[in-house]
Amino acid sequence: MKKKIFLKLTFLFFLFLIFCNFFIFASDKITNDPAKKVSEKEVKILKEKIASKVAQLRQENLQALSGKIIDIKNNEIEIKDYNDQRKIVNIDDLLTKYYSIKNNQKKEISFSNLKRGDYIIVSGIYTDKGINADIIFVDEKYLVDFGKVVEINKNEYWLKISTLTNENIYIDIETFTKQWLLNIKTLEIEKIGFSKIKEGDMIHFVANGELNDKNRFSTQKILIIPQEYFLK
Amino acid sequence: MKKETLIAIFLGIIFGFAFAFIILGNIYNNQLEEKENSFLIQKKETFISPVKTVLLKSLTINKPKDFLIVDSDKITIEGEVEKDSLIIIQSPLKDLIFQNKDEKFKINFPLALGENLIKIVAYPKNKNLKTQEKKILIYYLPKDI
């Protein structure tokens, strides 16, 4: 009886081995098939071509949007753009990259580094409500404007400027502010001090985009066009 | 006189009148056209004169387009404005001041990484004319990021 069972088991074992051998042989034949190898190579090339075309199209359609963060949610940031319009920035956990820009240098950061009030530039593809973000840069916002000097405060070093649209802007001249004056004869610019600025002069300035604690704009640099230029 | 001679004289007179009418008609039409033309010329002259005073070259920036994304740290700014204007191009990175000898101007301008707000202001040589300004926003975002 035992012998019969043993023989049956041995037979089944050999049958199993024969089947295994057959499968190994079959799979080996498939992988070593030269036609299959060529088609795999072709598929790889095609995949690379598609990927590069997609990247090229993405680059061509790449658009940018900038504004101040007003709200941060999961996978979504709300910003206010130049025209004070709210835009939605859609985030992709795997795709979106984050950088901060300071002194013309970029540094990689993460989503958790973003906070309300940050000024960001978003590059990606526009949607109906905003943009799908590829890259987000945290940048500094600047105010670049010009106007006529209508008031000078020599104690607190601030100027009241009247712009072309008759808007009044108050700017602080800081210790770090670069001050330049146009020489009306040579049209070259010269370094000056605060005392050289006169009421009635035209002033071109670059200031930080946000008001400081004195409700004035801190200027990075100013360029004075003396009123005498307009009397020539 | 014969009947045929009378008919010939009668037909000759009729044809003569008809010919005279055609010639006179042509002369009258020519005179009318000349009058109309001279009136049109006068009209044109009176129409042109006020336009001449309005022909002031306003500041236009042909290149680059606003909100452009570039992969280079400099761009060429091309524009047109009244001759001999004092042009000031200012950004947080650079200030450029020059006077344009021709109406068209073309100048290279450096860009900072990220957003570049560029203000272009033109003070015309004729101080009675209005100062003009344009603003462009350019993004310098390198591809290798």
Interface residues (C-beta under 8 A of the other chain):
Chain A: Q59 L62 Q63 A64 S66 Y82 K97 Y99 I101 N104 Q105 K106 I121 S123 I135 F137 D139 K141 Y142 V144 D145 F146 L164 W180 L182 L187 I189 M202 H204 V206 Q220 K221 L223 I225 Y229 F230 L231 K232
Chain B: F67 I69 L86 I88 Q90 S91 P92 D95 I97 F98 Q99 A112 L113 G114 E115 L117 I118 K119 V121 Y123 K127 T131 E133 K135 L137 Y139 L141 K143 I145
